[in-house]
Amino acid sequence: MVPIADAFNHSQDNHVHLETDYDVCGTCGSLSECAHDSEDSNASSVKRENWTAVEEDTCEMVCDGPILPFTEVFNTYGDRLPNAVLLARYGFSLDGNEVDVITWDLLELLRVREASDRNVTDTAVGGAKQPIIEMLKEVMSGLDDGEEWWTKSNMVYYAGDAAGCATSVDLSAGGRVQFQFRLNEEAKISHHLWLFSALLNLNCSRASDGLVPVVRRLWNLQAALEEEAPDGQEDGQGRVIDQGCAEIGNTNDWENNASAVATVTGKHKDASSGNELRSPSRRAAATELVLSEETEVVALCTSSSAGPEADSLGAALSRISRTIVRLCEDKISGMRHSELSGEELGYLVDAIPPSMSRSRMAGMEALRERSVLESCVMGWKELGKGKALSFGSSDTGK
């Protein structure tokens, strides 16, 4: 750390930053070439240069914009650092830190499904097997709707372009790509995490129209469930809800996949006649899920002729819910004193003497993360029952 940098407080909206012509290795701190500069390099064969031999070893303070007189000048220790990292490295945290998130790496995501009979590295879609990361990259490229499309949900948020707190994955043919597998302070998962969970749990071997339409239909189904209205009432967007068949978690009682998906809204049509079906005895003929008067989403892999290999979108959404719940519960179980309730953890934090300010800050940060994870668990469990909870207002302003 350059001593003069300590004279400035840290802020996300910083005025200045420090630059040097030589990058510092993030692993070992070396100013010169080191073994971490190349994944294929051998540590024993790397020749290190003495940093004192550099002719101009300087560090420059650069202004990012105009600074008004009598204004406190802020530096940055990193523009994408969550509070846990700031607290561990520098002993402080920021109120309203926009990157204060909980993250997962790729191994954690794959581990949650390793006990399943499915292959978590390859998923069958369109008759061909693709590594799930390549599938994720393909879907992200095909979904060019932007942030507005993701505002249909109160449980998922648009994470934007992959930058900061991201998981970097090496694709042998396509280089490295970055994904945001994270949970924000509002207990919403990133759209990257939702997409990964969707691909991990979809199994539509007869899908002939590609990955993107499948994901779109699944996403619209979740949006419909989150806006579920009381039994027999319209929700203001042309939907009529039949709660008696909205329990997507119990698939054993479904007459077939088509009826299970279609009766989430309780308003469906006979594919041949166009007549509305409201009698349970006629659900087997339903192959379309009507989300509004203008938009129809075909229930992929749900016709009675698809066979036992095809999963309904409802069953896939139920598995997605369980995947998210498991991810959060695994995070909680890895915390210290995970056997205690949130209230009991609060008592432990209150018992820390005021003089131990950093310990109290660490305890409050752990308590906050525990609360966010538990809120996320509660919401996805409710969605798995077909009764979605809202984390905040459903009015997105769009």
Secondary structure as GFF3:
##gff-version 3
##sequence-region A 1 398
A	DSSP	three_ten_helix	3	7	.	.	.	ID=ss1
A	DSSP	beta_strand	9	10	.	.	.	ID=ss2
A	DSSP	beta_strand	16	20	.	.	.	ID=ss3
A	DSSP	three_ten_helix	35	37	.	.	.	ID=ss4
A	DSSP	three_ten_helix	43	45	.	.	.	ID=ss5
A	DSSP	three_ten_helix	51	53	.	.	.	ID=ss6
A	DSSP	beta_strand	59	63	.	.	.	ID=ss7
A	DSSP	beta_strand	74	75	.	.	.	ID=ss8
A	DSSP	alpha_helix	83	90	.	.	.	ID=ss9
A	DSSP	beta_strand	102	103	.	.	.	ID=ss10
A	DSSP	alpha_helix	106	111	.	.	.	ID=ss11
A	DSSP	beta_strand	122	125	.	.	.	ID=ss12
A	DSSP	beta_strand	128	131	.	.	.	ID=ss13
A	DSSP	alpha_helix	132	142	.	.	.	ID=ss14
A	DSSP	alpha_helix	147	150	.	.	.	ID=ss15
A	DSSP	beta_strand	156	157	.	.	.	ID=ss16
A	DSSP	beta_strand	167	171	.	.	.	ID=ss17
A	DSSP	beta_strand	175	179	.	.	.	ID=ss18
A	DSSP	beta_strand	182	183	.	.	.	ID=ss19
A	DSSP	beta_strand	189	190	.	.	.	ID=ss20
A	DSSP	alpha_helix	191	201	.	.	.	ID=ss21
A	DSSP	alpha_helix	211	226	.	.	.	ID=ss22
A	DSSP	three_ten_helix	243	245	.	.	.	ID=ss23
A	DSSP	alpha_helix	257	262	.	.	.	ID=ss24
A	DSSP	beta_strand	268	269	.	.	.	ID=ss25
A	DSSP	beta_strand	276	277	.	.	.	ID=ss26
A	DSSP	three_ten_helix	280	285	.	.	.	ID=ss27
A	DSSP	beta_strand	288	290	.	.	.	ID=ss28
A	DSSP	beta_strand	296	298	.	.	.	ID=ss29
A	DSSP	alpha_helix	313	333	.	.	.	ID=ss30
A	DSSP	alpha_helix	342	350	.	.	.	ID=ss31
A	DSSP	alpha_helix	357	384	.	.	.	ID=ss32
###
